[in-house]
């Protein structure tokens, strides 16, 4: 779990989450919206937040299992 305590790991995970959110934003806005005021901003924000949380959860899930100490 040393990686979880690492500032670098959290920075990298945050960058990946932001990239995921940006991709979600572009794909959500680009789905048939004609103008700025036609966007359902509440739904878009909800999707962005969920994609960011999903990205962080995936990063946590990909952490290696801690090694068992032999006592």
N, C-alpha and C positions, 0 to 999 in steps of 0.2 A: 504493500500500500504506500510505498514511498513516493510513487509517481503521483498519487492523489494529493500528496502534500506539496508537490513541486509547483512553484509559481509558473514555470515554463509550460507545464502540462495544462494548467488552467488557462493560460494565455492562448495556447494552441487550440484548446477546446472551444474557447470563446470565439476565436477567428473562424473555426469551422461552423459554429452555430450561426454566426453573422452571415457567412456565405450561404448557408442553407436558407436563412430567412430572406436574403436578397433574391435567391432563386425562386423561392415561394412567392415573393412579392411580384416579381416580373411575370411569373406564370399566372398569377391571380389577376393582375391588372390587364394582362393581354388577352383575356378570355371574352372577347366580344364587347368590351366597354367602348362606347363612343366618345365620351367626354369625362373630364375630371369629376364632375358632379354626379355621374352615373355610377361611380364606384360605391359599392357597399363597404364603407370604411370600417364599420364595426366587425363585419365578417372577415374582412381582409386582415385587420389587426389580430383577431382571434386566431386565424390561420398562421400568421407570422409568429405569434407567441408559442403556439403548439409546435411549430416546426423547430423553433429554437430549443424548446424543452426536449423534444424528441432527439435532436442532435446531441445534446448534452447527455441524455440517457444512453444513447448508442455509444458515445465515447466512454462512459462509465462501464457499460457492459463489455467493452473490448479490452478493459484492463486485465492483465494476467492474474490468474488465481494466486493468492499468497502461498508460498511454500510452507509446508508443514514442518515445524521444528521437531527434530528427533530428540525426545527426552527419555 
